[in-house]
Amino acid sequence: MNRRELLKALGATTAGIALLPQLNAMGYFAPAELSKSAFGDDFLWGVATAAYQIEGGHNADGKGPSVWDTFSHGKKNIKTGENGDVSCDFYHSYAQDIDFIRQMNMQVFRFSTAWSRILPQGTGAVNQKGLDFYNKVIDTCLEKGLQPWLTTYHWDIPQALQDKGGWTNRDVLSWYNEYVEVITKAYGDRVKNWMVMNEPLAFTAIGYLLGIHAPGKTGFKNFIPAAHHTTLCQAEGGRIIRRNVKDANIGTTFSCSSIEPFKGKDVHAKTVERWDAMVNRLFIEPALGMGYPMESLPAIKKVEKYMQPGDEEKMKFDFDFIGVQNYTREIARANFIIPYMKGLQVPAKRRHVETTEMGWEVYPEGIYKVLKKFAAYPNVKKIYVTENGCAFPDVVENGRVHDAKRVQFFKDYLAQVLRAKNEGVNVQGYFVWTLMDNFEWAEGYKTRFGLVHVDFKTQQRIMKDSGLWFKEFLAD
């Protein structure tokens, strides 16, 4: 319903008209009034990807195995029994795929470098062909007028290092620093926008606590040291980039969700606080000099066993921006027999709300809430939405993919981003997850997030209606 229709429904009464400012502040009218110009001329638009999910070429030109190469070949680790050996074959089709970004009138290509493609053993000898591949990706971006935004780590630690404990081994600090030294010196002359970590909670909790992702480890005995070492590397990576890259714009990214109580009841408030500390606060607050949120999340006190003198200072880094990544919200319900969290998340399907194919609730206002939450930290200078997107079943019909639900998802979520921006949140860009359908980690290839459809048997690409919508929306 647009403004005129609502006025008609309200009978254009004085009381009805009085409601308009409040409804507008809630983002009610934003989808109908959404435009590129509303975000401002300096607002950046782009797409985000991850190396293992799109590249393929798993052993091409000297690349070593990563934990995801190993994990995806394990029995029953991937729901569909698939792996990322070929995926979208971006390793060979990068020029074509980058051209899709330009066709959609995007300005930014966010991608990650595969650690084991550059340092096959994680440390030591550099694989020149691996370095050359990303040189070609970067140069192709620049030739097409796109800004390359590079993420140093998107979940694919080399298997050779995982064999030594991976993120649970404090030696990962020196391993990771060596890797970042190599890529910043190789690409810093052309890449000025850098992200240190992608969603540190995700790869430490899902990979080292729950065992659902690589490397498949479980328990707090693995999660706590992995989280602490990641926090240290998050800051140290920023310092290395600052030292090696002139005029660098440095950030890191966090997966964020609005955490709300079950049925809005106060009895669940402490559970909400714990989940919020875990999901939203655990990695950003140490970087801001606030330390770990131990009062809200007592279980994290176990980290003291792994902290060494000077670590609190080493966890800090003055980031130029924070990347916020949001897909859904979570509803927390108290249950005091649940260890550590004293409660659990209530699945969206049990709440009978609209969901994506991932089972995540479609809740546009959630991105507004997390933008406001992160903007409230005094030392957060600016924010980019570095991931936002959705998976819905796609069908190719006469050479087209009519993904109307995805188009509506973007309209609704962008309306809430604009709402936050209009209320003073310094959000300066929005990057879609993701450019094209790819290997969706433990979900395999069934779950599709892309603006471009990929036939994984033929490698044929088709720009979906959602990609065409962005092309029109972003056209000057």
N, C-alpha and C positions, 0 to 999 in steps of 0.2 A: 504494500500500500504506500503510495507516495503522499506528499504533503497535501495536495489538493483532495485526494480521495479520503484522507483522514479527516480533513476539515468537513467534507460532506457528511462523513459518518458521524461526526460529532455535532452536526447541525449548525456548524459555524457559530456556535454559542460563545458567549464571553468566557464561560468556564472552559470550554473546549480549546479556545484560542490560548488561554492562559497556560494550558498544558504543553504547548508547543516547545518553549525553551527547554523544559525539563526533558521531553522526549528527544529533542535534538542533542542535548548533552549526553544522553544515554546511547547515542549512535543510531537512533531509530531511522533517521532519514539518510544516513550516510551512504548506504548501498545505491540509492537512486541518484545521489549527487556525486558519486565517486568519479574522480578524474585524476589524471596524472598531474595536472597543474595544481590541484589542491594540496599536493605534497611538497610543492616548491621545486624550483629549478635545480637545486643542489642535491636533492634526494636521489640516492643511487638505487638502481634496479638490477637484479642479477639472478643467477642460478647457482646452486651449490651441488657439489659431487664429492665422492670419496674414491681414492685410488683403487682399493680392492674391489669395490662394488662395480666399477665400470671398465677397468683397464684390460683384464684378461692378460695374455702374455705372461702367464704365471712363472714360466722358466725361460723366457726369451732373453737373449743377449746378456746372459750372465746374472740374471736376477736370482737371488736366493729365496728360499721359502720363508713365508711369514707364518705367524700363529694361525692366521685364517686359512692359508693353504693347507696346513696340517689339520685344523679343526674341521674344515668343510669336507675333508676326505674321510673323517671318522664315521663310524657306523652310527646312524640315528641322531647325529648332531644337527643336521639340517632337515626340517620337516619334509621337504620334497625329495630328499636324497641327492640334491644337486651340489655343485661347487662353483667357484668363481674362476676356474681355469681359463675360460674364454670370455664369459660375461658379454659385455657389449663390444668387446674387441676394440675399445678406445685406443689401445696401444698402436693399432694400425689405422684406425679410422678417425683419429683426433681432428684432422682438418675439417672433415665433413661435419663432425659433431659440433665443433666450435662455430661453424658457419650457421648452424641452427640457432645458436644464441644471438648472433648478429641479426638473423632474420626476424627474431622476436623483439627486436629493438631494445634488448637488454644492454647494459653497460659493463657488467661485471661477470667474470667467470671465477667462482670460488672452487678450488680443487686442492687436493693434498698430494704430497709426494710419498711414494712407497719407500719406506726406510730400507727394506731389503733389496730394492732395485738399485739403490745408490751404494749401500754398504751391505753386500750379500751376507756377510757374517755378523753384521751389526756394528762392528768396529773394524779398524784395520784398512785393508785394501779397498780403494774406491773403484766402483764399476763405471768407467767412462761412458759406456753406452747408455747406462741408466741416467747419468747426468745429462747426456745429449738429448735423451727423449724429452725431458722437461724443458730443456732449452728450446726445443722445437715447439712445444706446447705454448710456452711463454711468448716466443716470437710470433707464432700464429695469432695469438690473442692481440698482440700489439699491432700487427699488420691489419687486423680487422677492426681496429679501433676499440678493443675491449680492454678493461683493466684486469690483469691477473691478480687474484687474491689468493695467497698460498697458506694452507694449513700444514703445519709441520708434522702433526701426528693425528691420524684418524684410525686408530685402533689396530694397526698392523705391525706390531713389534716383530723383528726377525725371530724366527724359530730358534736360531743359534743362541740368542740371548734368553729366550724363554726356557731353554734347556738349563740355563744357569739360575733360573728363578724369575726371570722377567721383571715385572714391576714390584715384586716382593723383595727383590735383592737391591740393597742400597747402592750397589755398583751401577744401577741403571742411571744414576745421576751423571756419571762420567760417560757412559755409553751414549746417552741422549745428547749430552753437550757436544760430544764429538760429531754426532750426526748433524746437529743444528749449525755447528761451525762450518761444516762442508756445504750445506745448502745455502746458507746466507752469503757465503763468499762466492758461490757459483751464480746465484740469481739476484743478489741484492742490488746490482746495477740497474736492473729493469723492474724487479718486483718491489714495490714500496708499501704494499698493504699485506700484513702478516697476521695470522692467527696461530697461537701457540698450540693449544689443545682443542680437540673437538670432544665436547661433553665428557669431562673426566669422570663424572659419576657413572655414566653409562658403561664405559669399558671397565671400570674397576668393580662396580657392583654386579653387573650382569656377567662379567667374565671371571671375577675372582671371588665373588660372594655367592652368587646363585648358580654359576656354572652353565648358564644357558648359551653364552657366547664364548668365543675363544678367550683364554686357553682352556676353559671348562673347569676352573678351580672353584672350590666352595669353602664357605666358612669365614668367620671374622678373622681367623688367624691368617688368612690370605688377603682379605679385603683391607684391613687396617693398614698394614705396611704398604700395600699397593697404593692406597689413597694418599698416604703421607708422602711417599716418594713422588707421586704424580704432582702433588701440591708444590713440592720443592722444584720439580722440573718445570712446572708451569711458570714460576717466577724466573728461574734461571734461563729458560728459553727466551723470555722477554728481554733479559739483560744482554744475552748474546746478540739478539737481533738489533737492539739499540746500539751495541758496540760496532757491529759489522755493516749495518745498512744505513746509509745517509738518508735523512728525512723520512725515516720509516714511520708508518702508522701501525701501531702494534695493539693487538687485542687477543682475547681468548674467548671461547664460546662455552655456554652452559645450556643444558637441557633444563627447562623450567616449566612448572605446572602450577596453576592455582590449586591450592589444597584447601578443601572446604569440609565442614563437619557433616556427617550423615544426618539428613533431615533437619539440618541447622541447629542441632541440639548442643547445649553447653557441655553435656557429659562427655562429648567427644573432643573437647577443646585441647586437652593435653596430647591426645593422639595426633591431632592436626599440627600441633607445635612440633612434635617429633618428626613427623613426615616432612614438614616444611624445612626443618633444619637439615634433614638428610637430602632432600631433593633440590632445594633452592639455595641453601646457605653454606653447605659444607666446604665448597671449594672457592667461592668468591670471597668470603669473609677473611680467610687467612691472607689472601692476596691484598686485601684492603687494610691489613694490619690489625684486624679485629680478633685474630686467632680462631680456633675451631669453636663451633657453637656447643660447647660441652654442657652448659646448663640446660639447654633445650633437648640435647641428645646425649644422655649420660653414657650410652654405649661407646661413644667416640673417645671417651677418656682412656680407652685401651691404647690410643695412639701415643701416650706418654712413654710407653715402653720403647718406642722406636725413635723418639725425638732425641737429638744430640744438641749439645751447647751451640747456640747461635742459630738453630733452626727457625725460631720464631721470626727472626729478622730476615732469614733467607727465603721465607715463604712470601714475603712482601714484594710486590712490583707495581709501579705506577702505570697501569695500562692506559693507552690513549682512548680505547673504546672497549666495550663489553658486547659480545655477541649473544643475543637472547634467541633461544630456539624453543618453539612451543608448538605442540600438536593437539593437546587436550587438557582437561583438568582431572583432578583426582578427588574422590570423596573418601574421607577417612572415618573409620568406625572403631570405637574403643573396644578392646578385647584384652583383658589383663593376663590371659594365659599365653598370649603371643610374646615370645622373648624379645628383649631389646626395644621394639617399637611399641609394645603394649596396645597394639591395635593393627588393623589391616585396611587395605584399600578395597572399596566395594566396586566390583566390576561393572562397567557401564551396561552390559547386557542385563544384569540383574536389576538395574534401575530403569529399564525400558525407555532409554533415550536414543536419539539418533547416533549411529556409530559409523566409523569407516570400516574397511575390510580388516584392519588391524584390531578391531574391537575397541577402538578409542572413541570416546564421546566427541561429537562435533559440538564445540562450545566456543564460539567466536569471542565472547567477552573474556575468555581466559587469557588471550594474548594481551588484551588491554590491562588486565590485572597484573600480569607479570611485568609488563613494561613499566607500570606505575611503581611496582614494588622495587625493581632494580634501580629505577631512576631516583628513588628515595635515598639511596646510599650517597653520602656527601661526596665521596671521591670517585664516583662514576661520572666521567666527563661527557661521554656520548654513547649511544647505543645503536647497534644495527640489528635488525632481525636477520640472523645469518642462516636460519632454516625455518620454514613453515610449509606444510603441504599435507597431502592426504592420499590414501590408497582407496580406490574404488574399482570394482570389476570393469574392465574395458573390453569392448567388442569391435572388431574391424568390420565395417559395413561399406562395401563399394569404395574401398580405399580411404575411408574416413573413420575417425574415432570420435563419436559424439559423447563426450564426458561431461554432461550438463551438471552433475553433482559436484564435480571438481571445480568447474567454473563458478558455481554458486559459493562453494567453500572459499575460494579466493576473494570473491566480492565481499563476503561477510567478514572475513578475517581482516582484510585490508581496511574495511570501514572502521574496525576497532583500533587498528594501528593509527589511522588518521585521527580518530577520537583522542588517543593518547597524545599524539603530536600536537593537536590543537589545544590540549590542556597543559602544554608546556614540557612534555617529555622530549628530550633532545634525541629523538630517533631519526637517524640520517640515511637509512637505507633498508631495503627489503629484498632478501634473496630466497627464491623458491627452492624448496626441496621437492623435486630435483629435475635436472635437465631431461633425463630419459629413464625409462624403465631399466632396472638393473638388478644385481644380486642383492636382495634385501636380507642380508645376514642369515639368521637361523630360519627365516621364512622362505628362503630360496627365491625362485623367479616368479612364483604365483602372484605375489603382492606387488602391485604396480603403482608407483608414485609419480612417474615422469610426465613432463609436458610433451615428450616425444615418445611414441609407441615403438617398441623394439620387438621384432620377431626374432627370437633367440636361435631359431634354426637357420634362417636365411640371412640374419643381420639387416633386414630391411627396416628402414625408419619411416614413420609417418607422424607428422606433427598433429597432435590432437587438437580438438576444438579449444581446449584450455590454452595451448600454446598460441593458437590463432587469436584467442581473446587477448592475451598479453601483447601480441603483435599490434593489434588495433588500439588497445588501451595506451600503449607506450609510444604510438606514432605521433610525431610532431605535427 
